[in-house]
Amino acid sequence: MSVKRQGRPRKTVPDIIKTMLWYRIVADHLQVNSAYALEKHFFPEIFKKGENRLAINRPCRWDKYRRGIYVPNKYYVDLVEEECPGTRLWIEHPLWEIIKQKDSNLVELYNQLSKLRPEVTEILFREAHFGKKKAHIRKNTNEETLKKLTAICDLDSFTACIGLIQESDYTDNSLFRPFCSRAAFTIFKNTMAFLPFHHIACPLYRYIKPYFINEYIDDAKWIQRVENFNITKHIELQNYIILYFEDMGVLGYSSEEQIFFLNIMLDYLGIELINKILVEKYFCTIKEFHHIPEVIKLIRRLKNWRKTNLH
């Protein structure tokens, strides 16, 4: 009787996306711009000259990581982590398991959500102690929950919103589904335009849109907003805004500060002033720009944010 061997787990779209992101982060960490350079860096011994002494034979493993064709196993992830600390966090982030929508249960979902950083898990859970054991107990989801997650506006808070949508499916609680989808959409817009996310923003958005955004948003204005959203043009616009405010000496280079800036920019400047600045090129000099009352208030707010959040 033959024994059926267990093969590799079937590769999914989230597997492809997370591998592409991991590749980009490793390349940025080592400041190289090709799969060839990465392969030569980590495995110089496998490079062999061909018969004509000019061609080089190599496995092209990193080329496959770049396109998401291969998913690195634990050995390769650990090997890279030793030289590029922090890269493992991206490929093992809970988001990738949560968006797979595999047959699961609340226990597995909560296990994934509890891996998010404390600032986010404190919004979702409270700790309970049973003797020497500690457990995470889910807090009720309300408007304040989503407001706090949207204010954080990063990959972890985006993952939390997606997790709340999944939770509503398991518990058949549809009350906050549309609000969770709106929050996830808002965080995605304000986060994925930045390095390293913009490398995978388009395939990730194509994947999550039908399952987590379109299916649950029921307000006509929000439906129109989602349908009109062009991720490629959005990334270009966000980058243009960031570069402009950097050049004007308003904004620093920290991605956290830039995300915070995009979240408050409209409140402080207003759409009319933003249009004058970015479209009409109304203000020509840095000195003139820094004398605009709204910009003065915005700069003051950013300085206060830096004191609290940047060390």
C-alpha positions in Angstrom: 0.0 0.0 0.0 1.5 3.3 -1.0 1.6 6.2 1.4 0.4 9.5 0.1 3.0 12.2 0.8 1.9 15.6 1.9 3.1 18.2 -0.6 3.6 21.9 -0.2 0.6 23.9 1.0 -1.3 25.4 -2.0 -0.1 28.9 -2.8 -2.7 31.6 -2.6 -2.9 35.2 -3.7 -1.9 36.5 -0.2 1.1 34.2 -0.4 2.2 35.8 -3.6 1.7 39.4 -2.3 3.5 38.8 1.0 6.5 37.3 -0.8 6.7 40.3 -3.2 6.6 42.7 -0.3 9.2 40.7 1.7 11.5 40.7 -1.4 11.2 44.5 -1.7 11.9 45.1 2.0 15.0 42.9 1.9 16.2 44.6 -1.3 15.7 48.0 0.3 17.5 46.9 3.5 20.6 45.8 1.6 20.3 48.7 -0.9 20.4 46.5 -3.9 18.0 46.7 -6.9 18.0 43.3 -8.5 17.2 39.7 -7.8 20.7 38.8 -9.2 22.4 41.0 -6.6 20.3 39.5 -3.8 21.1 35.9 -4.8 24.8 36.7 -5.1 24.8 38.3 -1.7 23.1 35.4 0.2 24.4 32.5 -1.9 27.7 33.4 -3.7 28.8 29.8 -3.7 26.1 28.7 -6.0 27.1 31.0 -8.9 28.8 28.9 -11.5 30.4 29.9 -14.9 28.9 28.3 -17.9 30.8 26.4 -20.6 31.7 29.6 -22.4 33.0 31.2 -19.2 30.7 34.1 -19.8 27.2 32.9 -18.9 26.4 32.4 -15.2 24.3 29.5 -14.0 22.2 30.2 -10.9 19.0 28.9 -9.5 17.1 32.3 -10.0 15.4 31.7 -6.7 15.2 35.4 -5.9 13.8 36.2 -9.3 10.9 33.9 -8.3 10.6 35.6 -4.9 10.3 39.0 -6.7 7.4 37.8 -8.8 5.8 35.7 -5.9 6.3 32.5 -7.8 8.1 30.8 -4.9 7.3 31.4 -1.2 10.4 31.2 1.0 10.4 28.5 3.6 11.3 29.0 7.2 15.0 28.3 6.5 15.3 31.1 4.0 13.2 33.5 6.1 15.4 32.9 9.1 18.6 33.1 7.1 17.6 36.6 5.8 16.4 37.7 9.2 19.9 37.2 10.7 21.3 39.7 8.3 18.2 41.9 7.8 16.5 42.1 11.2 12.8 42.8 11.1 12.1 41.4 7.7 10.4 38.3 9.1 7.7 40.5 10.6 6.5 41.5 7.1 6.1 38.0 5.6 4.7 36.5 8.8 2.3 39.4 9.5 -1.2 38.2 10.6 -2.9 40.0 7.7 -1.9 37.3 5.2 -3.6 34.6 7.1 -6.7 36.6 7.9 -7.4 37.7 4.3 -7.1 34.1 3.0 -10.7 33.5 4.2 -9.9 29.9 4.7 -12.3 27.7 6.7 -11.5 28.8 10.2 -13.1 29.9 13.5 -13.1 32.7 16.0 -10.4 31.2 18.1 -7.9 31.1 15.1 -9.0 34.7 14.1 -8.5 36.0 17.6 -5.1 34.2 17.8 -4.0 36.1 14.6 -5.4 39.4 15.8 -3.6 39.1 19.2 -0.3 39.0 17.3 -0.7 42.7 16.3 1.2 45.2 18.3 -0.1 46.2 21.8 -1.4 49.7 20.7 -3.9 47.9 18.4 -4.7 44.8 20.5 -5.6 47.0 23.4 -8.4 48.4 21.3 -9.7 45.0 20.4 -9.1 42.9 23.6 -8.9 43.1 27.3 -6.7 40.8 29.3 -8.3 38.3 31.7 -6.4 36.1 34.2 -7.5 32.6 35.1 -5.1 31.5 37.7 -1.7 31.5 36.1 -3.1 31.6 32.6 -3.8 34.8 30.7 -6.4 35.2 27.9 -7.6 37.9 25.5 -11.3 38.7 25.8 -12.8 40.6 22.9 -14.2 44.1 23.7 -17.4 45.2 22.0 -17.0 46.9 18.6 -18.4 50.4 18.4 -17.8 53.7 16.7 -15.0 54.5 19.1 -13.2 51.3 18.2 -13.1 52.2 14.5 -12.2 55.8 15.2 -9.1 54.7 17.2 -8.1 52.2 14.5 -8.4 54.8 11.8 -6.4 57.3 13.8 -3.5 54.8 14.1 -3.7 54.2 10.3 -1.1 51.6 9.6 -0.8 47.9 8.5 -1.8 46.6 12.0 -4.9 48.8 12.2 -5.9 47.9 8.7 -5.5 44.2 9.6 -7.7 44.8 12.7 -10.5 46.3 10.5 -10.3 43.3 8.1 -10.4 41.0 11.1 -13.5 42.7 12.4 -15.2 42.1 9.1 -14.2 38.4 9.3 -15.5 38.3 12.8 -18.9 39.6 11.8 -19.2 36.7 9.3 -18.5 34.2 12.0 -20.8 35.7 14.5 -23.5 36.8 12.0 -23.4 40.3 13.3 -23.8 42.7 10.4 -24.4 45.9 12.3 -20.8 47.3 12.1 -19.8 45.5 8.8 -20.3 48.6 6.6 -18.4 50.8 9.1 -15.5 48.3 9.3 -15.3 48.2 5.5 -15.2 52.0 5.3 -12.5 52.2 8.0 -10.4 49.5 6.1 -10.8 51.4 2.9 -9.8 54.7 4.5 -6.7 53.2 6.2 -5.7 51.5 3.0 -5.8 54.8 1.1 -3.7 56.6 3.6 -1.2 53.8 4.2 -0.5 51.9 1.0 0.9 54.9 -1.0 4.1 54.7 1.1 7.2 52.6 1.0 7.3 49.6 1.2 3.6 49.1 0.6 3.1 50.8 -2.8 5.0 47.9 -4.3 2.1 45.6 -3.6 -0.8 48.1 -3.2 -2.4 47.3 -6.6 -2.5 43.5 -6.3 -3.5 43.7 -2.7 -6.4 46.2 -3.4 -7.6 44.0 -6.3 -7.8 41.1 -3.9 -9.5 42.7 -0.9 -11.9 44.9 -2.8 -14.5 42.3 -3.7 -14.3 40.4 -0.5 -13.9 43.1 2.2 -14.9 46.4 0.6 -17.6 46.1 -2.1 -19.6 43.3 -0.4 -20.4 45.3 2.7 -20.4 49.0 1.8 -24.1 49.9 1.3 -24.1 53.7 1.4 -24.5 55.2 -2.1 -21.9 57.9 -1.6 -19.3 55.4 -0.3 -20.1 53.0 -3.2 -19.4 55.8 -5.6 -16.2 56.8 -3.7 -14.9 53.2 -3.9 -15.7 52.8 -7.6 -14.0 56.1 -8.5 -10.9 55.2 -6.5 -7.8 54.6 -8.8 -5.0 53.1 -6.7 -2.3 54.0 -9.2 -3.3 57.6 -9.6 -3.8 57.8 -5.8 -0.2 56.7 -5.1 1.1 59.2 -7.6 -0.9 62.0 -6.0 0.1 61.1 -2.5 3.8 61.0 -3.4 3.5 64.4 -5.2 1.9 65.9 -2.1 4.6 64.5 0.2 7.4 65.7 -2.0 6.0 69.1 -2.2 5.6 69.6 1.5 9.0 68.1 2.1 10.5 70.7 -0.3 8.6 73.4 1.4 10.2 72.5 4.8 7.0 71.5 6.4 7.3 67.7 6.5 10.0 65.3 7.6 11.0 62.0 6.0 9.5 59.6 8.5 6.7 57.5 7.0 4.7 57.6 10.3 4.8 61.4 10.2 3.8 61.5 6.5 0.8 59.2 7.1 -0.2 61.4 10.1 0.2 64.5 7.9 -2.2 63.1 5.2 -4.8 62.3 7.8 -4.9 65.9 9.2 -3.9 67.9 6.0 -7.5 68.4 4.8 -8.7 69.5 8.3 -6.0 72.2 8.6 -5.7 73.5 5.1 -9.1 72.9 3.5 -9.8 71.7 -0.1 -9.7 75.3 -1.5 -6.2 76.1 -0.2 -4.9 72.6 -1.1 -6.1 73.2 -4.7 -4.3 76.6 -4.8 -1.1 75.0 -3.5 -1.0 71.9 -5.6 -2.9 72.7 -8.8 -2.6 76.5 -9.3 0.9 76.7 -7.8 -0.4 79.9 -6.1 2.5 80.2 -3.5 5.9 80.4 -5.1 8.4 80.8 -2.3 9.0 78.9 1.0 8.9 82.2 2.9 5.5 83.1 1.5 4.3 79.6 2.1 5.3 79.6 5.8 3.3 82.8 6.4 0.0 81.2 5.5 -2.1 81.1 8.8 -3.4 77.6 8.0 0.1 76.3 7.3 1.4 77.8 10.5 -1.2 75.9 12.5 -0.4 72.7 10.6 3.4 73.1 11.3 2.6 73.6 15.0 0.5 70.4 15.0 3.2 68.4 13.3 5.8 69.7 15.8 3.7 68.6 18.7 3.2 65.2 17.1 6.9 64.7 16.6 7.6 65.5 20.3 5.1 62.7 21.3 5.8 60.1 18.7 9.4 60.4 17.3 12.3 59.7 19.6 
